[in-house]
Amino acid sequence: ATLKAEAATLRTSLAAAAARDEENRSKTKALDEKRDSAVAARREKARQDAVAATKAACAATRQAENARTAAATTSTAAAATAATDRDATVAAKAEARKAERLAAKRSDFKAAVPAAKARLEAVEEKWQRRDAKTNARLRELGCLAPAAA
């Protein structure tokens, strides 16, 4: 009877030990799964953070590049405008100098006109005197009819 009782006690204690082991195993398994999911979540969060950082860096780079391009475009346009203004100024100055030279020539010409007229009149008078002398001589020689009175 004591052997049976001992065997029953042993069986119950073995069953209890097996139940405890099973419970411990399931707890351990649950803890392992919890830990693994936490690690996976941390990894996923880190990956997402890295992706976000990369996207932010790309956006910043793009913005900087756009700003550089805009600045370059603006400076190029400003340089082109300045060059155009310079060309216009140079052309205007050249035009002004041309106009001044033309005005100077005109005034010189106007100043020279009276002198030229006087010279022409002097030459005309000289030829009239010569013609009168020649005509008088021709009349004396009888080659020309006497002048009408």
C-alpha positions, 0 to 999 in steps of 0.5 A, a space after each residue: 500500500 505504501 508503494 502504491 501511495 508513493 507511486 501515486 505521490 511520485 506521479 502527481 509530483 511528476 505531473 505537477 513538475 511537468 505542468 510547471 515546466 510547461 507553464 515556464 516554457 510557455 512564459 519563456 516563449 511569450 517573453 521571447 516573442 515579446 522581446 523579438 517583436 520589441 527588437 523588430 519594432 525598434 529596427 523598423 523605427 530606426 529604418 523609418 528614421 533613416 528614411 525620413 532623414 535621407 528624404 529631409 537631406 534630399 529636400 534640403 539639397 534640392 532647395 539649396 540647388 534651386 536657390 543656387 540656380 535662381 541666384 545664378 539666373 538672377 546674376 546672369 540676367 543682371 549681367 546681361 542687363 548691365 551689358 545692354 545698359 553699357 552698350 546703350 550708353 556707349 551707343 548714345 555717347 557715340 551718337 552724341 559725339 557724331 552729332 557734335 562733329 556734325 554740328 561743328 562742321 555745319 557751323 564751320 560751313 555756315 561761317 565759311 559761306 560769307 567768305 566764299 560769297 565775297 570771293 565769288 563776288 570779287 572774281 565776278 567783278 574782276 571778270 566784269 572789269 576785264 570784259 568791259 576793257 576787252 569790249 572797249 578795245 574791240 569797239 576801238 578796233 571797230 569789231 564790236 558795235 558801239 554800246 547802246 546809249 
